[in-house]
Amino acid sequence: METIDAYVARVLPTLEPRADRPRGDVGQLRALLEAQVQSRHLDFAARWLQGQGRGYYTIGSAGHEGNAAIGLLSRVSDPALLHYRSGGLYAARSARAGRDDGVRAVLLSLVSARSDPMSGGRHKVFGHPALSIIPQTSTIASHLPRAVGLALGLGFARRLGRHTAWPDDAVVICSFGDASANHSTAVGALNASAYLAHRGLPCPVLFVCEDNRIGISTASPAGWPGAMLSALPGVTYRAADGDDPVGLLDQTQAALDEVRSTRRPGVLHLSTVRFLGHAGSDAEIAYRTQRQIEADYEQDPIVATAQALVDAGALTGAEALALYERTRSRVMDEAAAVLAEPQLESRAAVVAPLAVPQVASEPGRAADGPRRTLGQAINATLAELLEEHPETLVFGEDVGVKGGVYGVTRGLRKQFGGLRVFDTLLDEQTVLGTALGTALAGFVPIPEIQYLAYLHNAEDQLRGEAASLAFFSNEQYRNGMVVRIAGLAYQRGFGGHFHNDNSVAVLRDVPGLVLAVPSHPADAPGLLRACHELARQGRVCVYLEPIARYHSRDLHQDGDGLWTAPPEAERVIAPGELGVHGEGRDAVLLTFGNGTYLSLRAAETLRRQGVEVTVVDLRWLAPLPEAGIVRACEGFEHVVVVDETRHSGGVGEGIVSALVAAGHPGRITRVASADSYIPLGPAAETVLLGEDEIVAAVLHR
């Protein structure tokens, strides 16, 4: 079977002018062709590099090069989040920016070179700060919620008079494939953009669906992507063919102009073909016939653009071939040159972007007012952060008008306005996508996930998008945020699994994510302020709030007020700083969240039996403060790990492992909740860790 490379080389010199054809702008067509040819030869180079044992990524853009029109006609200052087949767009924007390193930048990424200007050798991405291209490693359109959030953030910034990295009239470019358009993340983001348009809120994002009619080996039903994308209410839809360069340029310019002027979302549905299979390892002939594959050659965008230039009398077929071969030589010379580029060689170098910055502990100062519950302390601290930091936003489901399901954000919208404290769609992917995008726009978002169990609908927005951005951009892009999550168990009279989720394993397994759990109202402000400061430095933090303790006031008996605290301003509790309660030496109890409450109650029961213990509140669960844990247990013959999460995959596993690895000489006991969903009503107590189990563990029963 003839290869696409051989086909193009054979057909180009045969091109002749055709009569009565629409004439496009010759300068634009030539720039389009140059970007398309550059992208195509980079795809060939990727496979050559793989053959040399130095190339590590072969998903290409061949057949999709019509996307170069977006790179050519959009502004360099328009932020772009690109599909992995948007190589033509990248090449065109790089050329438009006047850069001469576009070829080398892509090749350095392909060989995982340390000098890769975007990821520093960590992944093949299309990205560059000088080009306003934010790197994406998404393969399932998980970057679409961020694109919507960024467009919304640009609108907020304009209305709040805040500066961003982009002009006031910037358009967010977001490209993705037709198969990915079916993913729930994409559907949710497209729905969110339509919702914002319906409400009249600025959301200047242009979605570019690069439709090659197949996802790996599964064909998209004829007409389905267009039917779905054209039905979004309030979102302007335009279609363009990648093999009609004149029409493509016209439609692209119209789409960009409309989004830019109206500040409303739009869709550009770009018809493409896919050459070279899905990736280098994909044997396309296993699921497509030779006739089907070769039929696509007739829609080659490179040949189509060259033909348009020949029609305009600006190029001959022979000159088109000469351009094609000159570009091949230039790309391959550069490919040979990057073979010797050094790569990352140490664990420390690879993980450097994931390091948690230093945040110093700060003593608080007494403030006027009555003693506060946990919920009240969080509410007051949010108000202080909103007052002190105009870039801070608070949002989520029911956080605005209602003030939160548990009243934790009550009064904030009235005090700071609906642009800074607002309700979102009931969609966790959209909530986190809004945070991802507004963070890029220079805000410090504090989104709320209403219940811990609801996070699982959207956890990839943290794992695959939020926490990975600094890693895959070598810290050149960051999206700091504090995600408030109401979670953990022990609610009485209300609950069941979805409102009493005690699993945090997914949050402890995300590289670079910081997880704090406030147990007592005295600690809540200091932990929240530390998370906010980390977010200002670009880190992704989760602040997991124990629902059952929001309104608790007493610890041992009614009226003791021991689960309240006086107002305290400006306190900061640094990551890794533990909370220590008591001085007993018979045992040390390591715990967090509701476990702190239960352990202090158990400590009182033990005291009445002549056993004195120390309770240590970990406060920080990721990164787990292992060194602090080991120090806190020094000199204790018995360590009891009190873990309210599930026995399997629970936090206690990491605590015990840290102590064992450090060679702790004493006895280590762990008590935890059962490996079970949490049932509704009194039956919940049968699977949740109880005080009696803690007492029994200390007494060796």
C-alpha positions in Angstrom: 0.0 0.0 0.0 1.3 3.5 -0.9 2.2 5.5 2.2 0.7 9.0 2.7 4.2 10.4 2.3 4.7 8.8 -1.0 1.2 9.9 -2.1 1.9 13.5 -1.4 5.3 13.5 -3.0 3.7 11.9 -6.1 0.7 14.2 -6.4 2.1 17.6 -5.6 4.2 18.0 -8.8 1.1 17.1 -10.8 -1.1 19.9 -9.5 -2.4 22.3 -12.2 -4.5 25.5 -11.9 -8.3 24.9 -11.9 -10.7 27.4 -13.4 -13.5 29.1 -11.5 -12.2 28.3 -8.0 -12.6 30.7 -5.0 -9.4 32.6 -4.4 -8.2 33.0 -0.9 -5.6 35.3 0.7 -2.4 34.1 -0.8 -0.3 35.1 2.2 -2.6 33.2 4.6 -2.6 30.2 2.3 1.1 30.1 2.1 1.5 30.4 5.9 -1.1 27.7 6.3 0.8 25.3 4.0 4.1 25.9 5.7 2.6 25.1 9.1 0.8 22.0 7.8 4.0 20.6 6.1 6.0 21.3 9.2 3.5 19.4 11.3 3.4 16.5 8.9 7.2 16.1 8.8 7.3 16.3 12.6 5.0 13.3 12.7 7.4 11.4 10.4 10.3 12.4 12.6 8.6 11.1 15.7 8.5 7.6 14.1 12.1 7.9 13.0 13.2 8.9 16.5 11.3 5.9 17.8 13.2 3.7 15.4 16.4 5.2 16.8 15.4 4.2 20.3 15.1 7.9 21.3 11.5 8.8 20.5 8.8 8.1 23.0 5.6 9.4 21.5 4.0 8.7 18.1 0.4 10.0 18.3 0.5 12.4 15.4 -1.5 15.2 13.7 -1.2 13.8 10.1 -4.5 14.5 8.4 -5.6 17.1 11.0 -3.4 19.9 9.7 -6.4 22.0 8.9 -6.2 23.0 12.5 -3.3 25.2 11.5 -5.9 27.8 10.4 -6.8 28.4 14.1 -3.2 28.9 15.0 -2.8 31.3 12.0 -5.9 33.4 12.6 -6.1 33.5 16.4 -3.9 35.8 18.4 -0.7 34.7 20.0 -2.2 36.1 23.2 -5.3 33.9 23.0 -4.9 31.1 25.6 -5.0 27.7 24.0 -5.6 24.2 25.4 -4.8 21.7 22.7 -5.8 18.3 21.6 -2.9 15.9 21.0 -3.5 16.1 17.2 -3.2 19.9 17.1 0.3 20.0 15.7 -0.6 22.2 12.8 -2.1 24.8 15.2 1.1 24.8 17.3 3.3 25.2 14.2 1.2 28.1 12.9 1.1 29.9 16.2 4.8 29.5 16.7 5.4 31.0 13.2 3.0 33.8 13.8 4.8 34.7 17.0 8.0 35.0 15.0 9.8 32.1 16.7 12.2 30.0 14.8 12.4 27.2 17.4 9.0 25.6 16.8 10.4 22.5 15.2 13.1 22.0 17.8 10.6 22.5 20.7 8.4 19.7 19.5 11.3 17.4 18.8 12.8 18.0 22.3 9.5 17.0 23.7 9.4 13.8 21.6 12.8 12.7 23.0 11.9 13.7 26.6 14.9 16.1 26.6 15.6 18.0 29.8 15.8 21.2 27.6 12.2 20.7 26.4 10.9 24.3 26.8 7.5 23.2 28.2 7.7 20.0 30.3 11.4 19.9 31.0 11.5 16.3 29.7 8.5 14.9 31.6 6.0 14.4 28.7 5.2 15.1 25.1 2.9 18.1 25.2 1.9 21.0 23.0 2.7 24.0 25.2 4.7 27.1 25.5 4.3 30.2 27.7 5.5 32.5 25.0 2.7 31.1 22.8 -0.1 31.2 25.4 -0.4 27.4 24.9 -1.2 25.7 28.2 0.1 22.1 28.1 -2.4 19.3 28.2 -1.8 15.6 28.6 -5.5 14.8 28.3 -6.7 12.1 26.0 -10.4 12.1 27.1 -11.2 15.8 26.8 -10.7 16.4 30.5 -9.3 19.8 29.7 -12.6 21.2 28.5 -13.9 22.1 32.0 -10.7 24.1 32.5 -11.2 25.9 29.2 -14.7 26.9 30.3 -13.4 28.0 33.7 -10.7 30.1 32.1 -13.2 31.8 29.8 -15.4 32.5 32.8 -12.4 33.7 34.8 -11.5 36.2 32.0 -15.0 37.6 32.2 -14.8 37.8 36.0 -11.4 39.6 35.8 -12.7 42.1 33.4 -15.7 42.9 35.6 -13.7 43.0 38.8 -11.0 45.2 37.2 -8.3 42.5 37.8 -5.3 42.0 35.5 -4.7 38.6 33.9 -1.9 37.2 31.7 -4.2 37.7 28.7 -5.9 40.8 27.1 -9.4 41.7 28.0 -10.7 40.5 24.7 -8.9 37.2 24.6 -10.6 34.1 23.3 -9.9 30.7 24.9 -9.1 28.1 22.2 -9.9 24.5 23.2 -9.5 21.6 20.7 -10.5 18.0 21.1 -11.5 15.0 19.0 -14.9 13.7 17.9 -14.6 10.5 19.9 -13.7 12.5 23.1 -16.7 14.7 22.5 -18.8 11.8 23.9 -17.0 11.7 27.2 -18.9 12.9 30.2 -16.3 15.5 30.9 -16.7 17.0 27.5 -20.5 16.8 27.6 -20.5 18.5 31.0 -18.2 21.3 29.8 -20.2 22.0 26.7 -23.4 22.0 28.7 -21.8 24.4 31.2 -20.8 26.8 28.4 -24.4 26.7 27.1 -25.7 27.3 30.6 -23.4 30.4 31.0 -24.6 31.7 27.6 -28.2 31.2 28.6 -27.5 33.2 31.8 -25.8 35.9 29.8 -22.5 35.4 31.6 -19.3 36.1 29.5 -17.7 32.8 28.4 -15.4 33.5 25.4 -14.3 30.0 24.5 -14.1 28.5 21.0 -14.4 24.7 21.0 -12.7 23.2 18.1 -13.8 19.6 17.4 -11.3 17.9 15.1 -13.5 15.2 13.6 -11.7 12.4 11.8 -14.7 10.1 12.2 -12.9 7.5 14.3 -11.7 7.0 17.8 -8.8 4.5 17.7 -10.7 1.8 15.9 -14.3 2.8 16.7 -16.0 4.9 14.1 -18.2 7.8 15.0 -21.7 7.3 13.6 -22.2 9.4 10.5 -23.5 12.8 11.4 -23.5 12.3 15.2 -20.8 14.7 16.3 -22.4 17.5 14.2 -25.9 16.7 15.5 -24.7 16.9 19.1 -22.4 20.0 18.8 -24.9 22.0 16.7 -27.7 21.5 19.3 -26.1 23.4 22.2 -28.4 26.3 23.1 -26.8 29.7 22.9 -23.5 28.3 21.4 -22.9 29.3 17.8 -22.0 26.4 15.6 -19.9 26.5 12.4 -18.5 23.6 10.3 -15.4 23.6 8.1 -13.6 21.1 5.9 -9.9 20.6 6.4 -9.5 20.0 2.7 -11.2 23.3 1.7 -8.5 25.8 2.9 -10.3 28.9 1.5 -13.6 28.0 3.2 -11.7 26.8 6.3 -10.0 30.2 6.7 -13.2 32.1 6.2 -15.1 30.0 8.8 -12.3 30.1 11.3 -12.0 33.9 11.1 -15.8 34.2 11.5 -15.9 31.9 14.5 -13.0 33.8 16.2 -14.5 37.2 15.5 -17.9 36.2 16.8 -16.6 34.8 20.1 -14.3 37.7 20.6 -17.0 40.3 20.0 -19.9 38.7 21.7 -18.0 37.0 24.6 -20.2 34.0 24.1 -19.0 30.4 23.4 -18.8 28.9 19.9 -18.0 25.6 18.2 -15.9 25.1 15.1 -16.5 21.6 13.8 -13.5 20.8 11.7 -13.8 17.8 9.4 -10.4 16.0 9.1 -9.0 12.7 8.2 -6.5 10.6 10.2 -3.3 9.3 8.6 -0.7 6.9 10.1 -3.2 5.2 12.4 -3.9 6.2 16.0 -0.3 5.9 17.0 2.9 4.2 15.9 1.8 0.9 17.5 -1.6 0.9 15.8 -2.0 -1.5 12.9 -4.8 0.4 11.2 -5.1 -2.3 8.5 -6.5 -4.6 11.2 -9.8 -2.7 11.3 -9.9 -0.6 8.1 -9.5 -1.8 4.5 -6.8 -0.6 2.2 -9.4 1.0 0.1 -10.8 3.0 3.1 -7.3 4.1 4.1 -6.3 5.2 0.6 -9.6 6.9 0.0 -8.8 9.4 2.8 -5.6 10.4 0.9 -7.9 12.4 -1.5 -8.8 14.7 1.5 -5.2 15.4 2.4 -5.1 19.0 3.8 -1.6 19.6 2.5 -2.5 18.7 -1.0 -5.6 20.8 -0.8 -3.8 23.9 0.4 -1.1 23.5 -2.2 -3.8 23.2 -4.8 -5.4 26.4 -3.6 -2.1 28.2 -4.0 -1.7 26.7 -7.5 -5.2 27.8 -8.4 -4.3 31.4 -7.3 -1.1 31.3 -9.5 1.1 31.7 -6.4 2.8 28.4 -6.6 3.5 25.6 -9.0 3.2 21.9 -8.2 6.9 21.6 -8.5 7.4 24.4 -6.1 5.0 22.8 -3.7 7.0 19.6 -3.8 10.2 21.6 -3.2 8.7 23.2 -0.1 7.6 19.8 1.1 11.1 18.3 0.7 13.0 21.3 2.1 10.9 21.1 5.2 11.6 17.4 5.4 15.3 18.1 5.3 15.1 20.8 7.9 13.0 18.7 10.3 15.2 15.7 9.9 18.4 17.6 10.4 17.0 19.0 13.7 15.7 15.5 14.7 19.2 14.1 14.3 20.6 17.0 16.4 18.3 16.3 19.3 19.4 12.7 19.6 22.2 13.7 21.9 20.1 15.9 24.2 20.3 14.9 27.9 17.2 13.7 29.7 16.1 13.7 33.3 18.4 11.3 35.2 17.3 11.4 38.9 14.2 11.0 40.9 14.8 14.4 42.5 14.9 16.1 39.2 11.7 14.5 38.0 9.6 15.2 41.1 11.0 18.8 41.7 7.8 20.5 40.4 5.8 18.5 43.0 7.6 19.8 46.1 5.4 21.6 48.7 6.7 25.2 49.2 7.6 26.3 52.7 4.9 28.0 54.7 6.0 29.3 58.1 3.8 28.8 61.1 2.5 32.1 62.5 1.1 32.6 66.0 -2.4 34.0 66.1 -3.7 36.9 68.0 -6.8 37.0 70.1 -9.9 38.6 68.5 -13.1 39.8 70.0 -16.2 37.7 69.8 -17.9 34.6 71.3 -16.4 31.1 71.1 -16.9 29.4 67.7 -17.8 26.0 66.4 -15.8 24.4 63.6 -18.3 25.6 61.0 -18.3 29.1 62.4 -14.5 29.2 62.5 -14.3 28.2 58.9 -16.9 30.7 57.9 -15.1 33.5 59.7 -11.7 32.6 58.2 -13.2 32.5 54.7 -14.6 36.0 55.3 -11.1 37.2 56.4 -9.4 35.7 53.3 -12.0 37.2 51.0 -11.4 40.6 52.7 -7.6 40.4 52.7 -7.2 38.9 49.2 -9.3 40.4 46.5 -8.3 37.6 44.1 -10.0 35.0 46.3 -13.3 33.4 45.0 -15.6 31.1 46.9 -18.1 29.0 44.9 -19.8 25.6 44.6 -23.2 24.0 44.8 -25.5 26.0 47.2 -22.7 28.1 48.7 -24.0 31.5 47.6 -27.6 32.3 48.3 -28.2 29.5 50.7 -24.8 29.8 52.4 -24.0 26.1 52.2 -25.9 23.0 53.2 -24.5 23.4 56.7 -24.3 27.2 56.7 -20.5 27.3 56.5 -20.6 30.0 53.8 -23.6 31.8 55.2 -23.4 35.6 54.7 -20.4 35.6 52.4 -22.3 36.4 49.2 -24.1 39.3 50.8 -20.8 40.7 52.2 -18.6 40.2 49.1 -21.0 40.1 46.2 -22.1 37.5 43.6 -19.0 37.8 41.4 -16.8 36.5 44.2 -19.2 34.2 46.1 -21.5 32.3 43.7 -23.5 29.1 43.1 -22.5 26.8 40.3 -24.2 24.1 38.3 -24.8 20.9 40.2 -21.9 19.2 38.5 -18.6 18.5 40.3 -16.6 18.4 37.1 -17.8 22.0 36.3 -17.1 23.1 39.9 -13.5 21.9 39.7 -13.1 23.0 36.1 -14.2 26.5 37.2 -11.4 26.4 39.8 -8.9 25.2 37.2 -9.7 28.0 34.8 -10.1 30.9 37.2 -6.8 29.9 38.9 -5.1 30.3 35.5 -6.8 33.7 35.2 -5.0 34.8 38.4 -7.6 34.1 41.0 -7.3 31.9 44.1 -10.4 29.8 43.9 -11.9 28.1 47.0 -14.4 25.7 45.4 -16.6 23.5 47.6 -17.5 19.9 46.8 -20.7 19.4 48.8 -19.9 15.9 50.0 -16.8 13.7 49.8 -18.7 11.0 48.0 -19.5 13.5 45.2 -15.8 14.0 44.5 -15.6 10.7 42.8 -17.7 12.1 39.9 -14.8 14.5 39.1 -11.6 13.3 40.8 -9.7 13.3 37.5 -10.1 17.0 37.4 -7.7 17.0 40.5 -5.6 14.0 39.5 -5.2 14.5 35.8 -5.6 18.2 35.5 -5.1 20.3 38.6 -2.2 18.6 40.3 -0.4 17.6 37.1 -0.2 21.1 35.6 3.0 22.3 37.4 4.6 18.9 36.7 4.0 18.9 33.0 4.8 22.5 32.6 7.9 22.5 34.7 6.2 25.0 37.0 5.7 27.5 34.2 1.9 27.2 34.7 0.2 26.7 38.0 -3.4 26.5 39.2 -3.4 27.0 42.9 -6.7 26.4 44.7 -8.2 25.2 48.0 -10.9 22.6 47.4 -13.2 22.5 50.5 -14.9 19.2 50.9 -17.5 18.4 53.5 -16.8 14.8 54.3 -16.0 11.9 56.7 -18.7 10.2 58.7 -20.5 10.2 62.1 -23.4 12.4 61.2 -26.4 11.5 63.4 -30.0 11.4 62.1 -28.9 12.0 58.5 -26.5 10.4 56.1 -26.1 7.1 54.5 -23.2 6.4 52.2 -23.3 9.6 50.0 -23.4 11.9 53.0 -21.1 9.9 55.3 -18.2 8.8 53.1 -15.0 7.9 55.0 -12.6 7.1 52.2 -9.8 9.5 51.4 -7.5 7.1 49.5 -8.0 8.9 46.2 -6.8 12.2 47.7 -3.7 10.7 49.2 -2.7 9.1 45.9 -2.4 12.3 43.8 1.2 13.5 43.5 1.7 17.1 44.6 -1.7 17.4 46.2 -1.8 18.8 49.8 -4.5 17.4 52.1 -5.4 19.0 55.4 -8.1 17.9 57.9 -9.2 20.3 60.6 -10.5 18.6 63.7 -11.1 21.3 66.2 -12.2 24.9 65.7 -9.0 26.2 67.2 -7.0 24.6 64.4 -9.4 25.3 61.5 -8.3 28.9 60.7 -4.6 28.1 60.8 -4.9 25.2 58.5 -7.1 27.1 56.1 -4.8 30.0 56.0 -1.8 27.7 55.3 -3.7 26.1 52.4 -4.6 29.5 51.0 -1.0 30.6 51.1 0.1 27.4 49.4 -2.6 28.0 46.7 -1.3 31.5 46.2 2.1 29.8 45.5 0.4 27.6 42.9 -0.3 24.4 44.9 -3.5 22.4 44.8 -4.9 21.9 48.3 -7.8 20.0 49.7 -9.3 21.1 53.0 -11.4 18.1 54.2 -14.0 19.3 56.8 -15.5 16.7 59.2 -19.3 17.2 58.7 -20.2 15.7 62.1 -18.1 18.3 63.9 -19.3 21.4 62.2 -21.8 22.3 65.0 -20.3 20.3 67.9 -19.8 22.3 71.1 -19.1 19.8 73.8 -16.6 17.0 74.2 -17.2 15.1 77.4 -20.5 16.4 78.7 -23.2 18.8 77.8 -22.2 22.4 78.3 -18.4 21.9 78.6 -17.8 23.9 75.5 -14.6 22.0 74.8 -15.3 21.7 71.1 -15.4 25.4 70.6 -12.6 28.0 70.4 -12.3 31.7 70.9 -11.7 33.8 67.8 -8.1 34.0 66.7 -6.8 36.0 63.8 -3.8 35.5 61.5 -2.7 32.1 62.8 -1.0 29.8 60.3 -0.3 26.1 61.0 2.5 25.0 58.6 2.3 21.8 56.6 3.6 18.9 58.8 2.9 20.6 62.1 1.1 18.2 64.4 -1.3 19.0 67.2 -0.5 17.4 70.6 -3.0 16.9 73.4 -2.0 15.7 76.8 1.2 14.4 78.2 0.4 10.8 79.2 3.2 8.2 78.6 1.3 5.0 78.7 0.4 5.2 75.0 0.3 7.7 72.1 -2.8 7.8 69.9 -2.1 9.0 66.3 -5.3 10.2 64.6 -7.1 13.0 62.7 -10.5 14.4 62.0 -13.3 12.7 63.9 -10.7 10.4 65.3 -9.3 13.3 67.3 -12.7 13.9 68.9 -13.1 10.1 69.6 -9.6 9.7 70.9 -9.9 12.6 73.4 -13.1 11.1 74.7 -11.4 7.7 74.9 -8.5 9.3 76.7 -10.8 10.6 79.4 -12.3 7.1 79.8 -8.7 5.7 80.1 -7.7 8.3 82.6 -10.5 7.2 84.9 -8.9 3.8 84.8 -5.5 5.1 85.6 -4.1 5.0 82.1 -2.6 8.3 80.8 -2.2 8.8 77.0 -1.2 11.5 74.6 -3.3 12.2 71.5 -1.6 13.5 68.4 -3.7 15.1 65.7 -1.9 14.7 62.4 -3.8 17.6 60.7 -2.0 17.0 57.4 -2.6 13.7 55.5 -0.8 14.4 52.3 2.1 14.7 52.2 1.9 12.5 55.3 4.2 14.1 57.9 6.3 11.0 58.4 9.2 12.6 60.2 6.9 14.3 62.6 5.0 11.1 63.3 8.2 9.3 64.1 9.3 12.0 66.5 6.0 12.1 68.2 6.2 8.4 69.0 9.7 8.4 70.4 9.8 7.0 73.9 6.4 5.4 73.7 6.2 1.7 74.2 2.7 1.6 72.6 1.5 3.4 69.6 -2.2 3.2 68.7 -3.2 4.4 65.2 -6.8 5.6 65.3 -8.0 5.6 61.7 -11.7 6.5 61.0 -11.2 5.6 57.3 -11.6 2.1 56.0 -9.3 -0.7 57.1 -8.2 -1.4 53.5 -6.6 1.6 51.8 -7.1 3.8 54.9 -4.8 6.5 56.2 -3.5 4.3 59.0 -1.7 2.0 56.5 0.7 4.9 55.7 1.2 5.8 59.3 2.1 2.2 60.3 4.4 1.9 57.3 6.2 5.1 58.3 6.8 3.8 61.9 7.9 0.4 60.7 10.3 1.8 58.2 11.8 4.1 60.9 12.3 1.0 63.1 10.0 2.1 65.9 10.9 -0.3 68.8 7.5 -0.3 70.5 4.2 -2.0 69.9 2.0 -0.6 67.1 -1.7 -1.2 67.0 -4.2 0.0 64.4 -7.9 0.4 64.7 -10.0 1.4 61.8 -13.5 1.4 60.3 -14.8 -1.6 58.5 -14.4 -2.2 54.7 -18.0 -1.3 54.1 -20.3 1.3 52.7 -21.9 3.3 55.5 -25.6 2.3 56.0 -28.4 4.7 56.9 -29.4 5.0 60.6 -28.1 3.2 63.7 -26.5 0.4 61.6 -23.8 2.9 60.7 -22.3 2.5 64.2 -21.6 -1.2 63.4 -19.1 -0.3 60.7 -17.6 2.9 62.0 -14.7 3.0 64.5 -16.0 3.6 68.0 -14.6 4.9 71.3 -14.8 1.5 72.9 -12.5 0.0 70.2 -9.9 2.7 70.9 -10.0 2.1 74.7 -9.7 -1.7 74.1 -6.8 -1.2 71.8 -4.9 0.8 74.4 -5.7 -1.7 77.1 -4.6 -4.6 74.8 -8.0 -6.2 74.8 
